[in-house]
């Protein structure tokens, strides 16, 4: 049986940090509405939370962010198991 991703607000609270933190609940709702299973949903939410913690560091440059975004996009588009 597949368990659908359906996080409670209190489960998301500790992940709501950085500039993307306030948007995490709506992102989690979107992931839930798209029908992801619990494991994959949490992976996606934690990835956004990590990005949000990474963004405000003063040593980060725009080109580094673009490179990370490209890698994440490539990873998401890869067929399962590769």
N, C-alpha and C positions, 0 to 999 in steps of 0.2 A: 504494500500500500504506500503510495506517495503522499508525503505530508507537505501540504502547501505552505509557502512562506506567508506568515501572518503575524508579524511582530507586534507586541504590546508597546505602547508608548514608553513605559518604564524600562523596557529592554533596550530601547534606542537612546535613552537619556544620557548614558555615560559616553556615547559615541558622538554626541552633538558638541563638537569643539571646532574652533577655527572658523574661517569665513563661510564654509559650506554647512556648518552645524545646524543653523536654523532651517535649512532646506532638507535635512536628512529624513524627517518624517514623511514629507511629501514624496521624496524619492522612494522610500520604502513602500509607500502606498502604491506607487506606480509599478514597482517590481512585483508586488502582491497581485495587482490587477492583471499583470501580464501572465500570471499563472506559474511562476517559478516555484520549484520545490524549496523546502526550507534551507537545505544546505547551500544551494546556489544563490538563493536570495540573500542569506547572511554574508556570503563571499562578496557579493556586489555592494552591499551596504558597508561592510568593513573596508572595502577598497576606496569608496568615496570618503569614509571617515579618515583613512590614512592620507589621502590626497589633501583633505582639509587641514590636517595637522602639518603637512609638508608645505603648503602654500605660503603661510605668513613668514617663513624664515627669510631674513634679509639677504642671505647669500644666494638665493634662488634667482635664476634669470629666466626670462621668457623662453629662450631657446631650449633650456633644460625641460621646461614644462611641455613644450611642443614635442620634444623627443619622447617624453613619458606618455603623452597622449597618443602618439603614433604607435608605440609599443602596445599600449592597452587596446587600441583599436585592432591592431593586427592579431593580438591574442584572442580577442572576442570573435573574430571572423574565421579563426582556424577551425577546421572540422574537429569533432569530438575525437579524443584519443591521440591527437598530434601535438 
